């Protein structure tokens, strides 16, 4: 009998091959032929699962977002109900590369972002995910402000945009080995202290 193929697993393998290339050689090195070679399959297999390169690139973005979500959940696991500050610590901490896999993922994110600057089709897919994260954190911070956990003169969206820009800038400095993950985390903690104060991290969000 012919061997049964797990199609979801095969798509995952091809997507992982794409991200390994993007994280080590950049998105300009990505092609169906290169992905086939990286995954150890024929070009025909890649073409069977992905009709064109754009479908492949979209799959890579979806996987990168899923990996970030998993890292956030891992950081939050076992801590009970997170305060608003705890949510920011989990999200911003997950953005910073802390090991080899998250470093490669950050490199792949950077490759996508760089390519999206000159590719409108890619930009439509690549830039919506950062917007969604900003919207989510802005809602959390607005709720905290309404509960009195954030000064009324602070603009939640501006604060969120500032923190995300800080995390992304620190990610670049960690990737470039300008500073360590621990040093970058300390900088983010310092900014969260200024935003929430020392007790906000212990208080769960309002129901």
Secondary structure, 3 states (H helix, E strand, C coil): CCCCCCHHHHHHHHHHHHHHHHHHHCHHHCCHHHHHHHHCCCHHHHHHHCCCHHHHHHHHHHHHHHHHHHHHHHHHCCCCCCCHHHHHHHHHHHHCCCCHHHHHHHHHHHHHHHHHCCCHHHHHHHHHHHHHHHHHHHHHHHHHHHCCCCCCCCCHHHHHHHHHHHHHHHHHHHHCCCCCHHHHHHHHHHHHHHHHCCCHHHCCCCC
